[in-house]
């Protein structure tokens, strides 16, 4: 009986174990199905419980928005309020013809701002040639390995359907070439042009169009950040407005990128405070091109000089290899350091608890260069502190895992036996020279390896190619946030080829979309001069220096726009799309409008609607014109201990704000 009882118990335990295994397997299947088909729900749940590293700290969260100080720091630039975006055709504008001259296939190489410029150019060229445009191929993504197969080429960054729908009345756009032309392209039997940066319309009409008519297809390779001259003749002004429609309406980032950027903007504005966007523009290419190596420490100086030598060897840099960096800085040819930008903002009156967003995927010198800026503005953030790692990985798509090549110990070098030579008795000749020292992976990885071994830049690894593709998405997010920022200030506005960079495109977009928003277009030469005058006392600035710096920053809101029309626009139309893509709501005889050449009046429906809002706003502002304000100490007094003269400085600050209001802080 005891034996039978044990057998019954054992059989019951087996059944219990079997049922447990079945339930576990069923649970795993359910979890896999949930993970596969409810990505959106899981993402929403994760976004609600994500803990971000940023915790904003405010000294005075209830900042009066109707105060003169708030208007000076965050308010609209009144002299630019009459500008309004208007990229619609003016006069007769025909739809694209039913019979086209052929297909234009484009391959674009370069970074974010170069791709954006080039896409706008090729659309204008396609209309000029009456050609059908094949959606451009972005080399930064298609040539890289290990990138998600969910998004290919153009669709990796932009929304293809939106692009095609927005240009339906301008250019015929197709996603791919016809099958017969696809085969010819694979066999490299279609004519190809490597076009220069600022090719003229004459080049396309007299060189490309005859070939297009003959072969029904041409391939354009664009690698210089653009393929059509920035300033076109007056009779081609409609093509400038077409560029604006492409850049500001047709080029919309794909949905995942748009959604993440919107979430980050919401998180930035959640505290209920305005924010500043700052783009350092400190890339190794730009520093090497302008000869700013000596502004850094020895390690970074060597890296910059190595890059400059490489650029000089390829004809990118025309000047000398060794350049006086201090002289370049005094001429305004070098970026402003983050610390200097922080001093400018504090001098203008922005307090230590102002929200400051830092854009850009690369700040040369690393986080060390940003430490002073973090010390001046405690609410300094970037994309990594406003998003979780899983949110960023989601926009990359599903990517294969890449195995990092870890440092390995050098292999044992086996001594080569000399064989007959060693046993040959007397040697009338000396021994042969020893073999060259073998190069092992462990001693050529990193900058110390390739700087010492070769004058050339190292070839990009698969991981670096993937990171370059990710940088396009990072810059897309930064671009959207910078355009929507309450205030934007660039540290530098030129790239590694001497042309307008990412910050210039942001300033151009803001000039088109919201021209009255505060955008500081600094004259770096004047700024550096002011900084050098007070170099020993930057953190204890006096009344005279603060007045001079504030006047320059205030004037840069207007003078910078006028200066950009002559300096930046000749290299990139998108960096200054006025007056072609702007209209006036009021009197076109004002000095700013005359300086920019904006003479076209806005449509009546637009003018009447906004004029009513502006009158109400002016009445509201005029009523607060005499309100006195104080911007506080130049820098936060740590520990609350007032130094001698602190009250006098507060009084001077208050007088300075009142004086600026009287002079017209707009």
DODREN-241494 format. One line per field, with one value per residue (C-alpha): residue number from 1; x, y, z; residue in one letter. Coordinates in Angstrom, 1 decimal. Layout:
n [NUM|...]
xx [X|...]
yy [Y|...]
zz [Z|...]
res [A|...]
//
This chain:
n [1|2|3|4|5|6|7|8|9|10|11|12|13|14|15|16|17|18|19|20|21|22|23|24|25|26|27|28|29|30|31|32|33|34|35|36|37|38|39|40|41|42|43|44|45|46|47|48|49|50|51|52|53|54|55|56|57|58|59|60|61|62|63|64|65|66|67|68|69|70|71|72|73|74|75|76|77|78|79|80|81|82|83|84|85|86|87|88|89|90|91|92|93|94|95|96|97|98|99|100|101|102|103|104|105|106|107|108|109|110|111|112|113|114|115|116|117|118|119|120|121|122|123|124|125|126|127|128|129|130|131|132|133|134|135|136|137|138|139|140|141|142|143|144|145|146|147|148|149|150|151|152|153|154|155|156|157|158|159|160|161|162|163|164|165|166|167|168|169|170|171|172|173|174|175|176|177|178|179|180|181|182|183|184|185|186|187|188|189|190|191|192|193|194|195|196|197|198|199|200|201|202|203|204|205|206|207|208|209|210|211|212|213|214|215|216|217|218|219|220|221|222|223|224|225|226|227|228|229|230|231|232|233|234|235|236|237|238|239|240|241|242|243|244|245|246|247|248|249|250|251|252|253|254|255|256|257|258|259|260|261|262|263|264|265|266|267|268|269|270|271|272|273|274|275|276|277|278|279|280|281|282|283|284|285|286|287|288|289|290|291|292|293|294|295|296|297|298|299|300|301|302|303|304|305|306|307|308|309|310|311|312|313|314|315|316|317|318|319|320|321|322|323|324|325|326|327|328|329|330|331|332|333|334|335|336|337|338|339|340|341|342|343|344|345|346|347|348|349|350|351|352|353|354|355|356|357|358|359|360|361|362|363|364|365|366|367|368|369|370|371|372|373|374|375|376|377|378|379|380|381|382|383|384|385|386|387|388|389|390|391|392|393|394|395|396|397|398|399|400|401|402|403|404|405|406|407|408|409|410|411|412|413|414|415|416|417|418|419|420|421|422|423|424|425|426|427|428|429|430|431|432|433|434|435|436|437|438|439|440|441|442|443|444|445|446|447|448|449|450|451|452|453|454|455|456|457|458|459|460|461|462|463|464|465|466|467|468|469|470|471|472|473|474|475|476|477|478|479|480|481|482|483|484|485|486|487|488|489|490|491|492|493|494|495|496|497|498|499|500|501|502|503|504|505|506|507|508|509|510|511|512|513|514|515|516|517|518|519|520|521|522|523|524|525|526|527|528|529|530|531|532|533|534|535|536|537|538|539|540|541|542|543|544|545|546|547|548|549|550|551|552|553|554|555|556|557|558|559|560|561|562|563|564|565|566|567|568|569|570|571|572|573|574|575|576|577|578|579|580|581|582|583|584|585|586|587|588|589|590|591|592|593|594|595|596|597|598|599|600|601|602|603|604|605|606|607|608|609|610|611|612|613|614|615|616|617|618|619|620|621|622|623|624|625|626|627|628|629|630|631|632|633|634|635|636|637|638|639|640|641|642|643|644|645|646|647|648|649|650|651|652|653|654|655|656|657|658|659|660|661|662|663|664|665|666]
xx [0.0|2.8|4.4|1.2|0.7|4.2|3.5|0.3|2.0|4.8|2.4|0.5|3.8|4.7|1.3|1.7|5.2|3.9|1.0|3.5|5.7|2.8|1.6|5.2|5.4|2.0|3.1|6.2|4.2|1.8|4.6|6.3|3.0|2.4|6.0|5.5|2.0|1.6|4.8|2.8|1.1|4.3|6.0|3.2|3.5|7.3|7.0|4.8|7.2|10.5|12.7|14.8|18.0|16.8|15.2|14.7|15.4|13.9|14.5|11.4|9.0|6.3|8.0|5.7|5.2|4.0|7.1|9.6|12.3|10.4|9.8|13.5|14.6|11.9|9.6|9.3|11.6|9.1|10.9|10.6|7.0|5.8|7.5|5.4|6.2|4.9|6.4|3.4|3.9|3.3|1.7|1.4|2.9|2.2|1.8|4.5|4.1|2.7|5.6|8.9|12.5|13.5|14.4|16.9|18.5|20.5|23.0|23.7|26.7|27.4|26.0|22.5|22.8|24.4|21.7|18.9|20.5|21.1|17.5|16.1|18.5|17.7|14.0|14.5|16.8|14.2|11.6|14.1|14.8|11.1|12.4|10.9|12.7|13.5|13.5|17.1|19.4|21.1|24.6|25.1|22.6|22.7|26.5|26.6|26.3|24.4|21.6|18.0|16.4|13.1|14.1|16.1|17.9|15.6|13.0|15.6|15.4|12.3|8.7|8.6|4.8|4.7|7.5|5.7|2.3|3.6|5.4|2.6|2.0|5.7|7.6|6.9|8.4|8.6|10.1|12.2|13.4|11.6|12.8|14.7|16.6|17.3|19.2|21.1|22.1|23.3|25.5|26.6|25.3|23.5|25.3|26.5|27.5|29.5|28.1|29.9|28.5|27.3|26.5|24.6|21.3|23.3|25.3|22.1|20.4|23.4|25.3|22.9|19.6|21.0|22.2|18.9|17.0|19.2|19.3|16.1|17.9|20.9|22.6|23.7|26.3|26.1|28.9|29.6|26.5|24.5|24.4|22.8|24.0|22.3|21.4|19.5|18.7|15.5|13.5|14.1|12.8|10.0|12.6|13.7|10.2|10.2|13.3|11.4|8.4|10.7|12.7|9.9|6.9|7.8|10.8|9.1|11.0|9.5|6.9|9.1|11.5|8.7|7.0|10.1|11.0|7.5|7.8|11.1|9.6|6.8|9.2|11.2|8.0|6.5|7.9|6.0|9.2|10.7|14.0|17.1|18.6|22.4|24.3|28.1|29.2|32.5|33.3|36.8|36.4|35.4|38.2|40.7|39.5|39.8|43.0|41.7|43.9|45.8|42.6|42.7|45.1|47.9|46.0|43.1|45.6|47.3|44.1|43.0|46.4|46.3|42.9|44.1|47.0|44.7|42.4|45.3|46.6|43.2|42.9|40.1|42.3|44.2|46.2|49.2|49.3|50.3|48.0|48.0|44.8|44.7|44.7|42.0|39.9|40.3|39.1|36.0|37.0|36.9|33.8|32.9|33.7|30.6|31.9|32.0|28.4|27.3|28.9|27.1|23.7|24.3|25.4|22.2|20.2|19.3|19.4|21.1|17.9|17.1|16.5|19.3|19.2|22.5|22.1|24.7|26.0|29.6|31.2|34.9|36.8|34.1|32.1|35.1|34.4|30.8|31.5|31.6|28.3|26.7|28.0|26.4|23.1|22.0|19.1|21.3|20.0|20.5|18.7|20.2|18.7|15.3|14.8|15.4|17.8|14.9|13.2|16.3|16.8|13.2|13.9|16.9|14.7|15.8|19.6|21.9|24.3|27.8|30.6|33.1|36.7|38.2|41.9|43.8|47.3|49.9|50.7|54.0|56.5|58.4|62.0|62.7|65.4|68.1|68.7|71.6|72.8|73.2|75.3|77.3|80.6|82.4|80.2|81.8|78.7|76.7|73.5|70.4|68.3|65.7|62.1|59.8|58.0|54.7|51.5|49.1|45.5|46.2|48.7|47.0|43.5|42.5|43.8|47.4|47.7|46.5|48.0|51.4|51.2|49.8|49.0|45.6|42.4|41.5|38.9|35.5|34.6|31.1|30.3|31.4|29.3|26.3|26.9|27.2|23.7|22.4|23.8|21.4|18.5|20.0|20.5|16.9|15.6|17.9|16.8|13.1|13.8|16.1|13.5|10.8|13.0|12.0|15.6|18.4|22.1|24.8|28.5|29.5|27.8|30.3|31.1|34.4|34.3|33.7|30.0|26.9|26.3|23.5|23.0|22.7|19.9|18.1|18.4|17.1|14.1|13.4|13.6|11.0|8.7|8.9|11.1|10.2|11.5|14.7|17.7|21.1|23.3|26.5|29.3|32.1|34.8|33.0|32.1|35.7|36.9|34.5|35.5|39.2|38.7|37.3|39.2|40.4|37.0|34.5|32.8|32.6|31.6|31.0|28.2|30.0|30.9|27.4|25.9|28.2|27.6|23.9|23.7|25.7|23.4|20.3|21.6|22.5|18.8|18.5|22.0|22.7|19.7|20.9|24.5|23.4|21.7|25.1|27.4|25.5|23.0|25.6|26.6|23.2|19.8|18.2|20.3|18.5|15.3|14.3|13.0|11.9|9.9|8.6|5.9|5.0|1.9|2.3|4.3|7.0|9.0|10.5|14.3|14.6|12.3|14.1|17.5|16.3|14.5|11.1|8.6|5.8|2.6|0.9|-2.5|-5.4|-6.9|-3.5|-2.9|-6.3|-6.2|-2.7|-3.0|-5.8|-3.8|-0.7|-2.7|-4.0|-0.4|1.0|-1.6|-0.8|3.0|2.7|0.8|3.8|6.5|7.3|7.4|10.8|12.5|15.7|17.6|19.4|23.2|25.2|25.9|24.1|25.4|26.2|25.2|23.2|26.1|25.8|29.2|30.0|28.5|25.9|23.1|24.8|25.1|21.5|20.6|22.9|21.2|17.8|18.9|20.4|17.1|15.1|17.6|17.2|13.4|13.6|16.0|13.7|14.9|13.3]
yy [0.0|2.4|1.7|2.4|5.6|6.8|6.1|8.0|11.0|10.8|10.7|13.7|15.7|14.8|16.1|19.3|19.8|19.1|21.6|24.2|23.7|24.1|27.3|28.8|28.1|29.6|32.7|33.1|32.9|35.5|37.9|37.5|38.3|41.3|42.6|42.0|43.6|46.2|48.3|51.6|50.7|49.7|52.8|55.0|53.1|53.5|57.2|57.7|56.0|57.1|58.9|61.6|63.0|66.6|68.2|71.9|74.3|77.8|80.7|82.6|80.3|83.0|85.3|88.2|88.0|91.5|93.1|95.2|92.8|89.8|91.7|92.6|89.0|87.0|89.4|89.8|92.1|94.8|96.1|92.6|92.0|93.4|90.4|87.3|84.1|84.0|81.3|81.1|81.9|85.5|85.8|83.1|79.8|76.8|73.2|70.7|69.6|66.2|65.4|65.6|65.8|62.7|61.5|63.1|60.7|62.3|60.9|63.3|63.1|65.2|66.1|67.3|70.9|69.8|67.3|69.8|72.4|69.9|68.6|72.1|72.7|69.5|70.2|73.7|72.1|69.5|72.2|74.2|71.2|70.1|66.7|64.1|63.9|60.5|60.9|61.6|59.0|60.0|58.5|58.9|56.2|53.9|53.4|52.6|49.0|47.8|50.4|49.3|48.0|49.5|52.9|53.3|56.4|59.4|57.7|57.3|61.0|62.5|61.6|60.5|60.8|64.3|65.3|64.1|65.5|68.9|69.3|67.9|71.4|72.1|69.0|65.4|63.2|59.4|57.0|54.9|54.7|52.6|49.0|49.5|52.5|50.7|48.0|50.6|52.4|49.1|48.6|52.3|53.0|56.3|59.6|61.1|64.6|65.5|69.0|71.8|73.7|76.8|75.7|78.3|77.8|78.1|75.0|72.9|74.3|74.0|71.0|68.8|69.3|68.2|65.0|64.5|64.9|62.4|59.6|60.3|60.1|61.7|61.1|64.0|63.4|66.2|66.3|70.0|70.9|72.3|72.2|75.5|79.0|80.7|84.0|83.6|86.2|88.3|86.4|83.2|84.5|81.9|79.2|80.8|80.6|77.0|76.4|77.8|75.6|72.6|73.5|74.8|72.8|69.7|68.5|67.0|64.5|61.0|60.4|58.7|61.7|64.2|62.5|62.3|66.0|67.0|65.0|66.7|70.1|69.3|68.3|71.5|73.7|71.6|73.9|76.8|78.8|79.9|78.5|79.3|77.0|77.2|75.6|75.6|74.9|73.6|70.8|69.6|70.3|74.0|74.5|73.0|75.0|78.4|77.5|77.6|74.8|76.8|77.6|74.1|71.9|69.9|66.8|68.6|71.0|68.0|66.5|69.8|70.3|66.8|67.5|70.8|69.1|66.6|69.3|71.3|68.2|67.9|71.6|72.4|74.8|77.3|79.0|78.1|75.0|76.9|79.8|82.3|81.1|84.2|86.5|84.4|84.7|88.4|88.6|86.7|83.6|81.1|79.9|81.5|79.1|77.9|79.8|83.1|82.5|81.9|85.2|87.0|85.6|86.4|89.9|90.4|89.6|85.9|84.5|81.3|79.3|79.9|76.7|76.3|73.6|72.7|71.3|69.5|66.0|67.0|69.6|69.4|69.2|67.1|67.9|69.6|72.7|72.8|72.7|76.6|76.9|74.3|76.3|79.5|77.9|75.1|74.1|73.2|70.2|68.4|65.6|62.9|64.4|65.0|61.5|57.9|55.5|53.3|56.4|57.2|53.5|53.4|56.0|54.0|51.0|47.4|47.2|44.2|43.9|45.0|43.3|45.8|45.0|45.0|45.6|42.4|41.7|41.7|38.2|36.7|37.6|34.5|35.1|34.5|31.9|33.0|29.4|29.1|32.6|31.8|28.7|30.2|30.8|34.0|36.9|39.3|41.5|42.9|41.3|42.4|45.1|43.9|43.7|46.6|46.7|44.9|47.0|45.4|46.5|47.3|50.1|51.8|52.2|55.6|59.0|58.3|55.5|57.1|60.6|59.0|56.4|58.4|61.8|60.6|60.4|56.8|54.9|54.8|51.6|50.1|51.4|54.9|54.7|53.8|56.7|59.1|58.0|58.4|61.9|62.8|61.9|63.7|66.9|66.6|66.6|69.5|71.4|71.2|72.3|75.2|76.5|76.5|77.9|81.3|82.5|81.1|81.9|80.3|79.9|79.7|79.8|78.2|74.6|72.9|74.2|77.9|77.8|78.3|75.4|73.9|77.1|79.2|77.0|77.3|81.1|81.1|79.0|81.2|84.3|82.7|81.1|83.6|86.5|88.5|85.7|86.6|85.3|86.7|87.0|87.9|89.9|87.7|90.3|92.9|90.3|89.1|92.7|93.4|90.2|91.0|94.5|93.0|89.7|90.0|90.9|88.9|87.5|90.9|93.1|96.8|99.0|100.4|96.9|95.6|98.5|98.0|94.3|94.6|97.3|95.0|92.0|94.1|95.5|92.1|91.2|93.7|94.4|90.6|90.1|92.9|91.6|88.0|89.2|90.0|87.5|84.2|84.4|84.3|80.8|79.4|80.8|78.9|80.8|84.0|83.5|87.1|89.1|86.4|84.4|87.3|89.8|93.0|93.6|97.4|100.3|99.1|102.3|101.4|101.3|97.6|96.5|98.8|97.3|93.8|94.6|93.3|95.3|92.8|93.3|90.4|89.3|91.4|88.6|88.0|91.7|92.4|89.4|90.1|93.8|93.6|91.3|93.6|96.7|95.0|93.9|97.4|98.9|96.2|96.8|100.6|100.4|98.7|100.8|102.8|99.9|99.7|96.3|94.8|91.9|91.1|90.5|89.6|86.2|84.3|85.1|81.7|81.2|84.4|86.5|90.0|91.5|95.2|97.2|94.6|97.0|99.5|96.9|96.0|99.7|100.0|96.9|98.5|101.8|99.9|98.1|101.3|103.1|100.3|100.6|104.3|103.9|101.2|97.7|96.4]
zz [0.0|0.8|-2.5|-4.4|-2.4|-3.4|-7.0|-6.9|-5.3|-7.9|-10.8|-9.4|-9.1|-12.7|-13.9|-11.9|-13.3|-16.9|-16.4|-15.1|-18.1|-20.5|-18.7|-18.8|-22.6|-23.1|-21.1|-23.2|-26.4|-25.1|-24.2|-27.6|-29.3|-27.1|-27.9|-31.6|-32.1|-29.4|-29.9|-29.8|-26.5|-24.9|-26.1|-24.6|-21.3|-21.3|-22.1|-19.0|-16.6|-18.2|-15.7|-17.4|-16.1|-16.3|-13.3|-13.9|-11.1|-11.0|-8.7|-9.8|-11.8|-11.8|-14.3|-15.3|-19.0|-19.3|-17.7|-19.7|-18.8|-20.2|-23.4|-23.7|-23.1|-24.9|-26.8|-30.5|-32.5|-33.4|-36.5|-38.0|-37.2|-40.5|-42.3|-43.2|-45.0|-48.6|-50.9|-53.2|-56.9|-57.9|-61.3|-63.9|-62.9|-65.1|-63.9|-64.9|-68.5|-69.3|-71.6|-69.7|-71.1|-69.2|-65.8|-63.4|-60.9|-58.1|-55.6|-52.7|-50.4|-47.3|-44.0|-42.9|-44.1|-47.4|-48.1|-47.4|-49.6|-52.4|-52.4|-52.9|-55.7|-57.6|-57.5|-59.0|-61.6|-62.5|-63.2|-65.2|-67.4|-67.5|-66.2|-64.0|-60.7|-59.1|-55.3|-54.5|-53.0|-49.8|-49.8|-46.0|-45.4|-48.5|-48.4|-44.7|-43.5|-40.5|-40.9|-40.6|-43.8|-42.8|-44.1|-47.3|-48.6|-48.7|-46.5|-43.7|-43.1|-44.9|-45.6|-49.2|-49.6|-48.2|-50.5|-53.6|-52.6|-51.7|-55.1|-57.4|-58.9|-59.3|-60.5|-61.5|-58.8|-58.9|-56.4|-58.8|-62.4|-64.9|-65.2|-68.4|-67.1|-63.8|-65.7|-67.7|-64.4|-62.9|-65.9|-65.7|-69.2|-68.3|-68.6|-65.3|-64.2|-61.1|-60.7|-58.9|-55.9|-57.7|-61.2|-63.2|-65.0|-68.3|-67.4|-67.1|-70.1|-72.4|-71.1|-69.2|-71.2|-74.6|-73.0|-71.2|-74.5|-76.1|-73.5|-71.6|-68.3|-66.6|-63.2|-61.1|-58.3|-55.8|-53.2|-52.5|-50.5|-53.4|-57.2|-58.2|-57.6|-54.6|-56.3|-59.5|-62.2|-61.6|-64.3|-62.4|-59.1|-59.0|-58.7|-55.5|-54.1|-55.3|-53.1|-50.2|-50.8|-50.9|-47.8|-45.5|-46.7|-48.7|-46.7|-43.6|-41.5|-41.3|-38.7|-36.0|-36.0|-36.0|-33.0|-30.9|-31.6|-30.6|-27.4|-26.6|-27.3|-25.0|-22.2|-22.8|-22.4|-19.6|-16.8|-18.5|-19.2|-22.5|-23.6|-25.6|-28.3|-28.8|-31.6|-30.9|-34.5|-33.1|-35.6|-36.4|-40.1|-39.4|-36.9|-39.4|-42.3|-40.5|-38.7|-35.1|-33.8|-31.1|-29.2|-27.8|-25.8|-27.4|-28.2|-29.9|-31.6|-33.2|-34.4|-36.0|-37.7|-39.0|-40.5|-42.0|-43.6|-45.2|-46.4|-47.8|-49.7|-51.4|-52.3|-49.8|-47.9|-49.9|-47.1|-45.1|-42.9|-39.8|-39.0|-36.1|-34.3|-32.1|-35.1|-36.7|-33.6|-33.4|-37.1|-36.1|-38.1|-35.2|-33.3|-30.0|-27.1|-25.1|-22.1|-24.1|-25.4|-21.8|-20.7|-23.5|-22.5|-18.8|-19.8|-21.8|-18.7|-18.9|-15.4|-14.2|-14.2|-17.9|-19.9|-22.4|-25.1|-26.8|-30.3|-32.5|-32.5|-32.2|-29.9|-30.5|-27.3|-25.6|-22.5|-21.0|-23.1|-21.9|-18.2|-17.8|-19.7|-17.3|-14.4|-15.7|-16.6|-14.4|-16.7|-19.6|-21.6|-24.8|-26.7|-24.4|-21.2|-22.9|-24.3|-23.2|-25.0|-26.2|-27.8|-29.8|-30.8|-32.0|-34.7|-35.9|-36.7|-36.2|-36.8|-36.8|-33.8|-34.7|-32.9|-31.6|-32.3|-28.9|-28.2|-28.4|-27.2|-30.0|-31.5|-30.6|-33.2|-34.3|-35.0|-38.7|-39.1|-41.5|-42.7|-45.0|-44.2|-40.6|-41.3|-44.2|-42.3|-43.0|-44.2|-46.6|-46.6|-43.6|-42.5|-44.4|-42.7|-40.2|-41.5|-40.9|-37.6|-38.0|-37.5|-35.1|-34.5|-30.9|-31.7|-34.7|-33.2|-32.0|-33.0|-31.7|-34.2|-37.5|-36.8|-36.4|-39.1|-42.1|-43.4|-44.6|-42.5|-41.4|-43.3|-41.5|-39.7|-40.0|-36.6|-37.6|-40.8|-38.7|-36.3|-39.2|-40.4|-36.8|-36.8|-39.6|-37.3|-34.3|-36.3|-37.6|-34.0|-33.2|-36.3|-35.3|-31.7|-32.8|-35.2|-32.6|-29.8|-28.2|-28.7|-30.9|-30.8|-32.9|-31.9|-35.5|-38.8|-41.2|-42.0|-42.9|-46.5|-45.7|-46.5|-44.3|-41.8|-39.8|-37.7|-40.9|-42.1|-38.8|-38.9|-42.5|-41.5|-38.5|-40.8|-43.1|-40.5|-37.5|-38.5|-35.4|-33.0|-31.3|-33.3|-32.4|-35.5|-33.8|-35.3|-33.9|-34.6|-32.4|-29.7|-29.4|-29.2|-26.4|-24.6|-24.9|-23.5|-20.3|-20.3|-16.7|-15.3|-17.4|-14.3|-12.6|-15.5|-14.9|-16.1|-19.1|-20.5|-19.9|-21.7|-24.7|-24.9|-24.6|-27.3|-29.7|-28.9|-29.4|-32.7|-33.9|-34.1|-37.0|-38.3|-38.5|-40.8|-43.1|-43.0|-43.8|-47.0|-48.4|-46.7|-46.3|-49.1|-51.9|-50.6|-49.6|-50.5|-47.6|-45.1|-46.1|-48.1|-48.1|-49.9|-52.4|-49.9|-47.7|-47.9|-46.0|-44.0|-43.6|-44.9|-47.3|-46.8|-43.4|-43.3|-42.5|-45.3|-47.7|-46.6|-47.3|-50.5|-49.3|-51.2|-52.0|-50.0|-48.4|-49.6|-48.1|-46.1|-44.4|-43.8|-42.2|-39.9|-38.5|-38.4|-35.9|-33.7|-33.9|-32.9|-29.8|-29.0|-29.5|-27.2|-24.6|-24.9|-24.8|-21.5|-19.9|-21.4|-18.2|-15.9|-14.2|-13.8|-12.5|-14.1|-10.9|-10.5|-13.5|-12.0|-9.2|-5.8|-4.4|-0.8|-0.7|0.7|-0.7|-1.5|-0.9|-3.7|-4.5|-4.0|-6.3|-9.0|-8.7|-9.0|-12.1|-13.6|-13.0|-14.6|-17.5|-18.2|-17.9|-20.3|-22.9|-22.7|-23.3|-26.2|-27.7|-26.8|-29.9]
res [X|X|X|X|X|X|X|X|X|X|X|X|X|X|X|X|X|X|X|X|X|X|X|X|X|X|X|X|X|X|X|X|X|X|X|X|X|X|X|X|X|X|X|X|X|X|X|X|X|X|X|X|X|X|X|X|X|X|X|X|X|X|X|X|X|X|X|X|X|X|X|X|X|X|X|X|X|X|X|X|X|X|X|X|X|X|X|X|X|X|X|X|X|X|X|X|X|X|X|X|X|X|X|X|X|X|X|X|X|X|X|X|X|X|X|X|X|X|X|X|X|X|X|X|X|X|X|X|X|X|X|X|X|X|X|X|X|X|X|X|X|X|X|X|X|X|X|X|X|X|X|X|X|X|X|X|X|X|X|X|X|X|X|X|X|X|X|X|X|X|X|X|X|X|X|X|X|X|X|X|X|X|X|X|X|X|X|X|X|X|X|X|X|X|X|X|X|X|X|X|X|X|X|X|X|X|X|X|X|X|X|X|X|X|X|X|X|X|X|X|X|X|X|X|X|X|X|X|X|X|X|X|X|X|X|X|X|X|X|X|X|X|X|X|X|X|X|X|X|X|X|X|X|X|X|X|X|X|X|X|X|X|X|X|X|X|X|X|X|X|X|X|X|X|X|X|X|X|X|X|X|X|X|X|X|X|X|X|X|X|X|X|X|X|X|X|X|X|X|X|X|X|X|X|X|X|X|X|X|X|X|X|X|X|X|X|X|X|X|X|X|X|X|X|X|X|X|X|X|X|X|X|X|X|X|X|X|X|X|X|X|X|X|X|X|X|X|X|X|X|X|X|X|X|X|X|X|X|X|X|X|X|X|X|X|X|X|X|X|X|X|X|X|X|X|X|X|X|X|X|X|X|X|X|X|X|X|X|X|X|X|X|X|X|X|X|X|X|X|X|X|X|X|X|X|X|X|X|X|X|X|X|X|X|X|X|X|X|X|X|X|X|X|X|X|X|X|X|X|X|X|X|X|X|X|X|X|X|X|X|X|X|X|X|X|X|X|X|X|X|X|X|X|X|X|X|X|X|X|X|X|X|X|X|X|X|X|X|X|X|X|X|X|X|X|X|X|X|X|X|X|X|X|X|X|X|X|X|X|X|X|X|X|X|X|X|X|X|X|X|X|X|X|X|X|X|X|X|X|X|X|X|X|X|X|X|X|X|X|X|X|X|X|X|X|X|X|X|X|X|X|X|X|X|X|X|X|X|X|X|X|X|X|X|X|X|X|X|X|X|X|X|X|X|X|X|X|X|X|X|X|X|X|X|X|X|X|X|X|X|X|X|X|X|X|X|X|X|X|X|X|X|X|X|X|X|X|X|X|X|X|X|X|X|X|X|X|X|X|X|X|X|X|X|X|X|X|X|X|X|X|X|X|X|X|X|X|X|X|X|X|X|X|X|X|X|X|X|X|X|X|X|X|X|X|X|X|X|X|X|X|X|X|X|X|X|X|X|X|X|X|X|X|X|X|X|X|X|X|X|X|X|X|X|X|X]
//
